């Protein structure tokens, strides 16, 4: 099956959940007999990294009209040179400008989240949010089948965009287990990272944005610090809230207990997970899946997550103790302290790995995606 897959940006240029998922599709779908040609925004390295399989049709610095025009040109050229069985959209913004060029090509949408609603949480601008939703709706009206990462996103797609339930297929994200299941022990990982050997360490990696709940987590660390003075939270990621979070850490006198690490290269991420006692995902809104949850588990490190979106869908089958009672600072603090005291039982490293291998291995995920693609191509 020959597919043309429209992404957002290349994972090597812009690490993020959607971009990693797209990259993993590029890596794992071809062994399932799904040939991929890709179009997305990126740098010159896109073609180099993908051996020409994925093309950067525009630069992230181009204006939106420029990106749309270049997308139409690149798409038209691809249609002249190839015959595709299926068009696959991972990002409505770059699928929208080519809707009138599709002819009879079936379209499948991977719904990675409600773009307009996420913008409403981060930067409420009513006109911009309305426009984004109209773009999404136009693409979704043209799509014959949808793949979502969780029941939560199935419900949002159905309720907010009026997509019939029979067109929506829940297929969770996969994880590259070989990448995250590394051999160093916790002690060895800490040594390689130059992290403390004698302190309990919590790891959290997130884009530094409002809906991620990072302010609540930092506030919660005051109570945790008071009971466990040596506790250390390493918070990785970059984003608009970096300075706000650092100011909060300073004002709460947490500089010895909470450290902002900034951007962590992907090759170093498995070590960070392995070095921690456990990870925390404190999201407050619109978490469709939580790929970092599965990544941490694949590294053998338990995860405490809020009962938001797809997070509990991943964690509860492994252990109810991995889900916080809520996402406010008091609830986060209580859950963390219970984990540190042993009152909240965390699964072993091997149990975490076994769970991921049984449920989130990309080879199995790719076969499920293939079935949806085949259904769409026959519609």
C-alpha positions as a Python dict, from the first residue, in 0.01 Angstrom:
ca = {
    (1, 'X'): (0, 0, 0),
    (2, 'X'): (146, 337, -104),
    (3, 'X'): (66, 625, 130),
    (4, 'X'): (148, 994, 132),
    (5, 'X'): (169, 1107, 494),
    (6, 'X'): (136, 1474, 588),
    (7, 'X'): (308, 1566, 915),
    (8, 'X'): (382, 1876, 1118),
    (9, 'X'): (762, 1889, 1166),
    (10, 'X'): (1048, 1639, 1167),
    (11, 'X'): (1129, 1482, 1503),
    (12, 'X'): (1499, 1558, 1462),
    (13, 'X'): (1417, 1928, 1420),
    (14, 'X'): (1139, 1965, 1675),
    (15, 'X'): (1102, 1693, 1940),
    (16, 'X'): (739, 1651, 2043),
    (17, 'X'): (470, 1387, 2080),
    (18, 'X'): (309, 1426, 1737),
    (19, 'X'): (646, 1452, 1565),
    (20, 'X'): (781, 1141, 1740),
    (21, 'X'): (465, 949, 1644),
    (22, 'X'): (507, 1053, 1280),
    (23, 'X'): (873, 951, 1291),
    (24, 'X'): (780, 611, 1438),
    (25, 'X'): (520, 563, 1162),
    (26, 'X'): (796, 633, 909),
    (27, 'X'): (1010, 371, 1084),
    (28, 'X'): (761, 95, 1167),
    (29, 'X'): (490, 105, 900),
    (30, 'X'): (710, -1, 603),
    (31, 'X'): (785, -343, 763),
    (32, 'X'): (404, -384, 775),
    (33, 'X'): (396, -339, 395),
    (34, 'X'): (287, 25, 410),
    (35, 'X'): (509, 236, 188),
    (36, 'X'): (550, 593, 309),
    (37, 'X'): (624, 913, 127),
    (38, 'X'): (616, 1211, 361),
    (39, 'X'): (558, 1585, 345),
    (40, 'X'): (615, 1816, 641),
    (41, 'X'): (780, 2140, 750),
    (42, 'X'): (1148, 2114, 835),
    (43, 'X'): (1512, 2172, 756),
    (44, 'X'): (1749, 2019, 500),
    (45, 'X'): (1820, 1732, 740),
    (46, 'X'): (1471, 1583, 678),
    (47, 'X'): (1567, 1440, 340),
    (48, 'X'): (1907, 1333, 470),
    (49, 'X'): (1768, 1155, 777),
    (50, 'X'): (1495, 979, 578),
    (51, 'X'): (1699, 894, 267),
    (52, 'X'): (1463, 1111, 65),
    (53, 'X'): (1154, 925, 183),
    (54, 'X'): (1023, 1235, 362),
    (55, 'X'): (1041, 1581, 207),
    (56, 'X'): (1043, 1918, 382),
    (57, 'X'): (809, 2122, 165),
    (58, 'X'): (874, 2446, 359),
    (59, 'X'): (1080, 2594, 641),
    (60, 'X'): (936, 2666, 988),
    (61, 'X'): (1040, 3029, 932),
    (62, 'X'): (815, 3067, 626),
    (63, 'X'): (489, 3255, 676),
    (64, 'X'): (168, 3051, 681),
    (65, 'X'): (64, 3164, 329),
    (66, 'X'): (409, 3062, 204),
    (67, 'X'): (384, 2721, 373),
    (68, 'X'): (38, 2662, 226),
    (69, 'X'): (148, 2761, -124),
    (70, 'X'): (459, 2543, -104),
    (71, 'X'): (250, 2254, 28),
    (72, 'X'): (17, 2276, -272),
    (73, 'X'): (316, 2279, -509),
    (74, 'X'): (490, 1985, -339),
    (75, 'X'): (168, 1783, -323),
    (76, 'X'): (86, 1847, -688),
    (77, 'X'): (436, 1737, -790),
    (78, 'X'): (402, 1417, -585),
    (79, 'X'): (72, 1334, -754),
    (80, 'X'): (233, 1375, -1097),
    (81, 'X'): (520, 1144, -1006),
    (82, 'X'): (334, 879, -802),
    (83, 'X'): (4, 701, -765),
    (84, 'X'): (-105, 670, -401),
    (85, 'X'): (-355, 434, -245),
    (86, 'X'): (-411, 661, 53),
    (87, 'X'): (-346, 1009, 186),
    (88, 'X'): (-278, 1021, 561),
    (89, 'X'): (-306, 1342, 763),
    (90, 'X'): (-134, 1395, 1097),
    (91, 'X'): (-188, 1773, 1107),
    (92, 'X'): (-494, 1952, 970),
    (93, 'X'): (-316, 2283, 909),
    (94, 'X'): (-104, 2137, 627),
    (95, 'X'): (-376, 1910, 489),
    (96, 'X'): (-629, 2193, 452),
    (97, 'X'): (-464, 2373, 155),
    (98, 'X'): (-466, 2059, -64),
    (99, 'X'): (-823, 1942, -3),
    (100, 'X'): (-934, 2051, -351),
    (101, 'X'): (-643, 1859, -508),
    (102, 'X'): (-728, 1518, -360),
    (103, 'X'): (-959, 1399, -638),
    (104, 'X'): (-1065, 1044, -542),
    (105, 'X'): (-776, 962, -309),
    (106, 'X'): (-910, 832, 27),
    (107, 'X'): (-803, 1030, 335),
    (108, 'X'): (-731, 892, 683),
    (109, 'X'): (-674, 1132, 972),
    (110, 'X'): (-461, 1054, 1274),
    (111, 'X'): (-629, 1277, 1534),
    (112, 'X'): (-346, 1377, 1769),
    (113, 'X'): (-557, 1625, 1960),
    (114, 'X'): (-803, 1913, 1930),
    (115, 'X'): (-574, 2181, 1791),
    (116, 'X'): (-821, 2464, 1850),
    (117, 'X'): (-906, 2355, 2206),
    (118, 'X'): (-539, 2321, 2297),
    (119, 'X'): (-480, 2674, 2172),
    (120, 'X'): (-771, 2792, 2386),
    (121, 'X'): (-594, 2660, 2697),
    (122, 'X'): (-257, 2811, 2606),
    (123, 'X'): (-340, 3146, 2443),
    (124, 'X'): (-712, 3229, 2437),
    (125, 'X'): (-774, 3430, 2118),
    (126, 'X'): (-1135, 3369, 2011),
    (127, 'X'): (-1098, 3457, 1642),
    (128, 'X'): (-783, 3247, 1595),
    (129, 'X'): (-939, 2955, 1782),
    (130, 'X'): (-1253, 2972, 1567),
    (131, 'X'): (-1043, 2972, 1247),
    (132, 'X'): (-839, 2674, 1364),
    (133, 'X'): (-1153, 2478, 1436),
    (134, 'X'): (-1294, 2555, 1089),
    (135, 'X'): (-972, 2426, 933),
    (136, 'X'): (-996, 2109, 1140),
    (137, 'X'): (-1361, 2055, 1051),
    (138, 'X'): (-1293, 2097, 679),
    (139, 'X'): (-1025, 1827, 689),
    (140, 'X'): (-1232, 1594, 904),
    (141, 'X'): (-1533, 1623, 671),
    (142, 'X'): (-1314, 1489, 389),
    (143, 'X'): (-1168, 1203, 600),
    (144, 'X'): (-1322, 857, 570),
    (145, 'X'): (-1154, 698, 875),
    (146, 'X'): (-988, 830, 1192),
    (147, 'X'): (-727, 691, 1428),
    (148, 'X'): (-716, 825, 1784),
    (149, 'X'): (-479, 738, 2068),
    (150, 'X'): (-734, 699, 2346),
    (151, 'X'): (-1101, 678, 2434),
    (152, 'X'): (-1075, 1035, 2562),
    (153, 'X'): (-979, 1165, 2218),
    (154, 'X'): (-1245, 947, 2053),
    (155, 'X'): (-1505, 1124, 2268),
    (156, 'X'): (-1364, 1470, 2188),
    (157, 'X'): (-1354, 1396, 1815),
    (158, 'X'): (-1713, 1274, 1825),
    (159, 'X'): (-1858, 1547, 2049),
    (160, 'X'): (-1661, 1853, 1935),
    (161, 'X'): (-1632, 1772, 1563),
    (162, 'X'): (-1942, 1553, 1511),
    (163, 'X'): (-1743, 1263, 1363),
    (164, 'X'): (-1951, 941, 1369),
    (165, 'X'): (-1823, 687, 1621),
    (166, 'X'): (-1812, 410, 1361),
    (167, 'X'): (-1540, 603, 1174),
    (168, 'X'): (-1315, 636, 1480),
    (169, 'X'): (-1061, 366, 1572),
    (170, 'X'): (-873, 368, 1903),
    (171, 'X'): (-513, 258, 1852),
    (172, 'X'): (-272, 362, 2128),
    (173, 'X'): (70, 501, 2054),
    (174, 'X'): (365, 267, 2039),
    (175, 'X'): (713, 293, 2182),
    (176, 'X'): (1056, 195, 2052),
    (177, 'X'): (1128, -49, 2334),
    (178, 'X'): (1485, -118, 2223),
    (179, 'X'): (1561, 255, 2248),
    (180, 'X'): (1433, 295, 2603),
    (181, 'X'): (1506, -48, 2756),
    (182, 'X'): (1873, 23, 2822),
    (183, 'X'): (2119, -186, 3021),
    (184, 'X'): (2265, 58, 3280),
    (185, 'X'): (2126, 29, 3633),
    (186, 'X'): (1983, 329, 3816),
    (187, 'X'): (2319, 383, 3986),
    (188, 'X'): (2507, 361, 3656),
    (189, 'X'): (2261, 593, 3483),
    (190, 'X'): (2300, 853, 3759),
    (191, 'X'): (2676, 826, 3731),
    (192, 'X'): (2666, 888, 3356),
    (193, 'X'): (2435, 1188, 3404),
    (194, 'X'): (2630, 1318, 3703),
    (195, 'X'): (2313, 1303, 3914),
    (196, 'X'): (2307, 1254, 4292),
    (197, 'X'): (2340, 893, 4405),
    (198, 'X'): (2207, 946, 4759),
    (199, 'X'): (1884, 1138, 4694),
    (200, 'X'): (1539, 1024, 4581),
    (201, 'X'): (1490, 1166, 4230),
    (202, 'X'): (1165, 1238, 4044),
    (203, 'X'): (1183, 1302, 3669),
    (204, 'X'): (933, 1499, 3462),
    (205, 'X'): (972, 1589, 3095),
    (206, 'X'): (712, 1815, 2936),
    (207, 'X'): (677, 2108, 2705),
    (208, 'X'): (679, 2403, 2941),
    (209, 'X'): (321, 2513, 2875),
    (210, 'X'): (10, 2583, 3082),
    (211, 'X'): (-191, 2266, 3033),
    (212, 'X'): (101, 2049, 3148),
    (213, 'X'): (38, 2125, 3518),
    (214, 'X'): (398, 2213, 3597),
    (215, 'X'): (310, 2505, 3824),
    (216, 'X'): (98, 2267, 4034),
    (217, 'X'): (382, 2016, 4052),
    (218, 'X'): (630, 2278, 4170),
    (219, 'X'): (385, 2402, 4433),
    (220, 'X'): (335, 2044, 4549),
    (221, 'X'): (710, 2006, 4600),
    (222, 'X'): (694, 2246, 4896),
    (223, 'X'): (500, 1987, 5099),
    (224, 'X'): (715, 1704, 4970),
    (225, 'X'): (1036, 1893, 5057),
    (226, 'X'): (912, 1964, 5408),
    (227, 'X'): (870, 1590, 5470),
    (228, 'X'): (1161, 1469, 5256),
    (229, 'X'): (1428, 1742, 5265),
    (230, 'X'): (1660, 1559, 5022),
    (231, 'X'): (1399, 1505, 4750),
    (232, 'X'): (1501, 1623, 4403),
    (233, 'X'): (1275, 1693, 4105),
    (234, 'X'): (1442, 1721, 3765),
    (235, 'X'): (1211, 1901, 3523),
    (236, 'X'): (1314, 1874, 3157),
    (237, 'X'): (1181, 2051, 2851),
    (238, 'X'): (1159, 2391, 2693),
    (239, 'X'): (876, 2633, 2632),
    (240, 'X'): (717, 2968, 2706),
    (241, 'X'): (688, 2908, 3083),
    (242, 'X'): (1059, 2850, 3148),
    (243, 'X'): (1125, 3183, 3320),
    (244, 'X'): (790, 3177, 3504),
    (245, 'X'): (869, 2834, 3646),
    (246, 'X'): (1220, 2936, 3749),
    (247, 'X'): (1080, 3240, 3929),
    (248, 'X'): (829, 3017, 4107),
    (249, 'X'): (1105, 2779, 4215),
    (250, 'X'): (1307, 3068, 4355),
    (251, 'X'): (1015, 3232, 4535),
    (252, 'X'): (915, 2901, 4699),
    (253, 'X'): (1278, 2845, 4810),
    (254, 'X'): (1298, 2520, 4616),
    (255, 'X'): (1626, 2581, 4434),
    (256, 'X'): (1789, 2286, 4612),
    (257, 'X'): (1499, 2054, 4535),
    (258, 'X'): (1369, 2145, 4188),
    (259, 'X'): (1601, 2185, 3888),
    (260, 'X'): (1507, 2291, 3534),
    (261, 'X'): (1719, 2087, 3292),
    (262, 'X'): (1608, 2252, 2968),
    (263, 'X'): (1610, 2050, 2647),
    (264, 'X'): (1717, 1686, 2680),
    (265, 'X'): (1849, 1520, 2360),
    (266, 'X'): (1654, 1211, 2261),
    (267, 'X'): (1958, 988, 2295),
    (268, 'X'): (1997, 1093, 2661),
    (269, 'X'): (1629, 1054, 2753),
    (270, 'X'): (1638, 679, 2836),
    (271, 'X'): (1916, 745, 3088),
    (272, 'X'): (1708, 1015, 3256),
    (273, 'X'): (1411, 784, 3293),
    (274, 'X'): (1630, 498, 3422),
    (275, 'X'): (1806, 724, 3675),
    (276, 'X'): (1482, 835, 3847),
    (277, 'X'): (1297, 661, 4129),
    (278, 'X'): (981, 740, 3933),
    (279, 'X'): (845, 983, 3676),
    (280, 'X'): (554, 1224, 3715),
    (281, 'X'): (306, 1345, 3451),
    (282, 'X'): (101, 1628, 3612),
    (283, 'X'): (-120, 1727, 3313),
    (284, 'X'): (-432, 1936, 3387),
    (285, 'X'): (-605, 1928, 3044),
    (286, 'X'): (-625, 1761, 2700),
    (287, 'X'): (-378, 1475, 2734),
    (288, 'X'): (-480, 1240, 2457),
    (289, 'X'): (-228, 969, 2528),
    (290, 'X'): (90, 1068, 2708),
    (291, 'X'): (373, 906, 2512),
    (292, 'X'): (617, 994, 2789),
    (293, 'X'): (421, 762, 3019),
    (294, 'X'): (494, 464, 2796),
    (295, 'X'): (854, 575, 2739),
    (296, 'X'): (924, 582, 3111),
    (297, 'X'): (764, 241, 3162),
    (298, 'X'): (973, 102, 2874),
    (299, 'X'): (1281, 223, 3060),
    (300, 'X'): (1161, 28, 3364),
    (301, 'X'): (1064, 337, 3563),
    (302, 'X'): (715, 367, 3719),
    (303, 'X'): (504, 673, 3642),
    (304, 'X'): (261, 868, 3857),
    (305, 'X'): (8, 1050, 3641),
    (306, 'X'): (-301, 1263, 3684),
    (307, 'X'): (-648, 1123, 3599),
    (308, 'X'): (-663, 1338, 3286),
    (309, 'X'): (-730, 1227, 2928),
    (310, 'X'): (-555, 911, 2818),
    (311, 'X'): (-312, 892, 3112),
    (312, 'X'): (-531, 670, 3335),
    (313, 'X'): (-617, 454, 3033),
    (314, 'X'): (-248, 359, 3020),
    (315, 'X'): (-172, 339, 3392),
    (316, 'X'): (-477, 182, 3559),
    (317, 'X'): (-445, -160, 3394),
    (318, 'X'): (-90, -177, 3533),
    (319, 'X'): (-169, -38, 3880),
    (320, 'X'): (-434, 189, 4032),
    (321, 'X'): (-163, 326, 4260),
    (322, 'X'): (0, 498, 3962),
    (323, 'X'): (-290, 743, 3920),
    (324, 'X'): (-314, 1054, 4138),
    (325, 'X'): (-648, 1141, 4297),
    (326, 'X'): (-649, 1467, 4097),
    (327, 'X'): (-416, 1733, 3960),
    (328, 'X'): (-417, 2005, 4227),
    (329, 'X'): (-96, 2061, 4431),
    (330, 'X'): (-232, 1892, 4745),
    (331, 'X'): (-325, 1577, 4551),
    (332, 'X'): (9, 1567, 4373),
    (333, 'X'): (199, 1613, 4699),
    (334, 'X'): (3, 1340, 4873),
    (335, 'X'): (59, 1093, 4592),
    (336, 'X'): (432, 1165, 4570),
    (337, 'X'): (481, 1133, 4946),
    (338, 'X'): (285, 806, 4952),
    (339, 'X'): (510, 671, 4676),
    (340, 'X'): (822, 777, 4865),
    (341, 'X'): (698, 624, 5193),
    (342, 'X'): (588, 297, 5034),
    (343, 'X'): (220, 351, 5117),
    (344, 'X'): (157, 371, 4742),
    (345, 'X'): (296, 54, 4584),
    (346, 'X'): (487, 108, 4260),
    (347, 'X'): (538, -179, 4016),
    (348, 'X'): (883, -325, 3968),
    (349, 'X'): (1106, -231, 3677),
    (350, 'X'): (1042, -569, 3513),
    (351, 'X'): (664, -534, 3559),
    (352, 'X'): (675, -195, 3384),
    (353, 'X'): (873, -337, 3092),
    (354, 'X'): (654, -646, 3059),
    (355, 'X'): (341, -431, 3051),
    (356, 'X'): (476, -213, 2769),
    (357, 'X'): (597, -511, 2569),
    (358, 'X'): (254, -667, 2593),
    (359, 'X'): (53, -357, 2501),
    (360, 'X'): (257, -87, 2325),
    (361, 'X'): (507, -262, 2101),
    (362, 'X'): (523, -77, 1769),
    (363, 'X'): (517, -391, 1557),
    (364, 'X'): (171, -476, 1692),
    (365, 'X'): (53, -113, 1669),
    (366, 'X'): (161, -99, 1303),
    (367, 'X'): (-58, -400, 1217),
    (368, 'X'): (-362, -233, 1375),
    (369, 'X'): (-297, 87, 1179),
    (370, 'X'): (-266, -119, 861),
    (371, 'X'): (-616, -260, 908),
    (372, 'X'): (-765, 91, 927),
    (373, 'X'): (-569, 200, 618),
    (374, 'X'): (-698, -103, 428),
    (375, 'X'): (-1055, -28, 531),
    (376, 'X'): (-1024, 333, 412),
    (377, 'X'): (-874, 235, 80),
    (378, 'X'): (-1174, 10, 11),
    (379, 'X'): (-1441, 263, 117),
}
